[in-house]
Amino acid sequence: MGRRLGPEEANAWAQLRATVRPLRPQRPLTTASVIAPSAPMKAKAARSPMVAPVASPARAAVPVARSTANTLDRTWDRKLTTGMVTPDRTIDLHGHTLASAHALLDHQLDQAIRLGERTILLVTGRPPRKESERPHARGAIRAAIGDWLQLSRHADAIAAVRGAHPRHGGAGALYVILRRRR
């Protein structure tokens, strides 16, 4: 619930609220939409004064990358976790810079979508071990892959991204499942 506002804070908050104009005008309350508080609420309100909650302002519409977390059925997930999937294409990003890896990924995704392929094995390399004390950053491609896939021009064609089975590289690879063309 949060802490209660002191009298000075409540006064300052009320003055601030008076200067704010809502982004969307609020609809007037009707008697049907007002619900009487229950008895425990009345007793609690009588003990200490509280400031009425204010609706949070609406956020501006920002394009949000679509989540690809739960778009596969159980059969697909079972095939992926047991390693029974044969990838249609393998993209190996070892030895690339961030820029060249991103360009290669975009190009290969474009080709896979055009050819109607469904499963891509994306080899990124294993993430660095925590005890590794190298003087240079490792695992930058692996760290950027999620953002690249979500924000790419092909994001709407990607049904899911899952970790690969040890047979296909385990922690050093990902499966990218593309949607069927309709």
C-alpha positions in Angstrom: 0.0 0.0 0.0 2.9 2.4 0.7 3.4 4.9 3.4 0.9 7.6 4.4 1.5 11.2 3.5 2.2 13.7 6.2 0.1 16.9 6.4 2.8 19.0 4.6 3.2 16.3 1.9 -0.5 16.0 1.4 -0.8 19.7 1.0 2.1 19.8 -1.5 0.6 16.9 -3.4 -2.8 18.6 -3.6 -1.2 21.8 -4.9 0.7 19.8 -7.6 -2.4 17.8 -8.6 -4.3 21.1 -9.1 -1.8 22.2 -11.7 -1.9 19.0 -13.8 -4.2 18.6 -16.7 -5.2 15.0 -17.6 -4.2 13.7 -21.0 -7.7 12.1 -21.4 -10.7 13.8 -19.9 -12.2 11.6 -17.2 -15.8 10.4 -17.5 -18.1 11.7 -14.9 -19.0 9.1 -12.2 -22.5 7.7 -12.2 -24.2 6.4 -9.1 -24.0 2.9 -10.5 -20.2 3.1 -10.7 -19.7 4.3 -7.1 -19.5 1.5 -4.7 -19.9 2.1 -1.0 -16.8 1.1 1.0 -17.1 -1.9 3.3 -17.3 -1.5 7.1 -13.6 -2.3 7.8 -12.6 0.4 5.2 -14.8 3.0 7.0 -13.2 2.2 10.3 -9.7 2.4 8.9 -10.5 5.7 7.1 -11.8 7.2 10.3 -8.5 6.5 12.2 -6.2 8.4 9.9 -6.7 10.9 7.1 -5.6 9.7 3.7 -5.2 11.3 0.3 -7.4 9.9 -2.3 -5.5 7.8 -4.9 -4.9 9.5 -8.2 -5.1 7.6 -11.5 -1.8 7.4 -13.2 -1.5 9.4 -16.4 -1.8 7.5 -19.6 1.5 6.7 -21.3 2.3 7.8 -24.8 2.0 5.0 -27.4 5.4 3.6 -27.8 6.0 0.7 -30.2 6.7 -2.3 -28.0 8.5 -5.3 -29.3 6.2 -8.3 -29.3 6.9 -11.0 -26.8 7.5 -14.4 -28.2 7.3 -16.3 -24.9 4.3 -18.5 -25.2 3.4 -18.9 -28.9 4.3 -22.5 -29.3 2.1 -25.5 -28.5 3.2 -28.3 -26.3 4.3 -30.5 -29.2 6.8 -28.0 -30.4 8.1 -27.3 -26.9 8.5 -31.1 -26.4 10.4 -31.5 -29.7 12.7 -28.6 -28.8 13.5 -29.8 -25.3 14.2 -33.3 -26.4 16.4 -32.2 -29.3 14.1 -34.0 -31.9 13.9 -30.9 -34.1 16.1 -30.8 -37.2 17.0 -27.2 -38.0 16.3 -26.0 -41.5 19.1 -23.5 -41.4 22.1 -22.9 -39.1 23.5 -19.4 -38.6 26.9 -19.3 -37.0 27.9 -16.0 -35.6 31.3 -17.0 -34.2 34.2 -14.6 -35.1 31.9 -11.8 -36.2 31.9 -8.2 -34.9 28.6 -6.9 -33.6 27.9 -5.1 -36.8 28.7 -8.0 -39.1 26.8 -10.5 -36.9 23.8 -8.2 -37.0 23.9 -7.9 -40.8 24.4 -11.6 -41.3 21.5 -12.4 -38.9 19.2 -10.0 -40.8 20.2 -11.4 -44.2 19.9 -15.1 -43.1 16.5 -14.4 -41.5 15.3 -12.7 -44.7 16.3 -15.7 -46.8 14.8 -18.3 -44.4 11.5 -16.4 -44.4 11.5 -16.2 -48.2 12.2 -20.0 -48.5 9.5 -20.8 -45.9 11.8 -22.4 -43.4 10.5 -22.9 -39.9 13.4 -23.7 -37.6 16.8 -21.9 -37.4 19.7 -22.9 -35.2 21.4 -19.7 -34.2 24.9 -20.4 -32.9 26.1 -17.5 -30.7 28.7 -19.1 -28.5 28.4 -19.8 -24.8 28.0 -16.8 -22.4 31.1 -16.1 -20.5 31.6 -17.8 -17.1 31.2 -15.5 -14.1 34.7 -16.4 -12.8 36.2 -15.5 -16.2 38.4 -12.4 -15.7 39.3 -11.4 -19.2 40.5 -7.9 -20.0 38.0 -7.6 -22.9 34.2 -8.1 -23.1 33.1 -11.5 -24.2 29.6 -12.6 -25.1 28.5 -9.3 -26.6 26.7 -11.0 -29.5 24.9 -13.4 -27.2 23.8 -10.5 -25.0 22.5 -8.5 -28.0 20.6 -11.3 -29.8 17.4 -11.0 -27.9 17.1 -7.3 -28.6 18.1 -7.8 -32.3 15.4 -10.4 -32.8 12.7 -8.4 -31.0 13.4 -5.1 -32.8 14.3 -6.5 -36.2 12.1 -6.0 -39.3 11.4 -9.7 -39.1 10.0 -9.7 -35.5 6.5 -10.4 -36.6 7.7 -13.6 -38.5 9.3 -15.0 -35.3 7.0 -17.3 -33.3 9.5 -18.1 -30.5 13.1 -18.2 -29.4 14.2 -21.1 -27.2 17.5 -22.4 -25.8 19.0 -25.2 -27.9 19.3 -28.8 -26.9 22.9 -30.0 -26.0 22.8 -32.0 -29.3 22.7 -28.6 -31.1 25.0 -26.6 -28.9 23.2 -26.2 -25.6 23.9 -22.9 -23.9 25.9 -21.7 -27.0 22.9 -21.8 -29.4 19.3 -20.8 -29.7 16.4 -22.1 -31.8 14.5 -19.4 -33.7 11.1 -20.7 -34.7 9.5 -18.8 -37.6 5.7 -18.5 -38.1 4.0 -20.4 -40.9 3.2 -18.3 -44.0 -0.5 -18.1 -44.6 
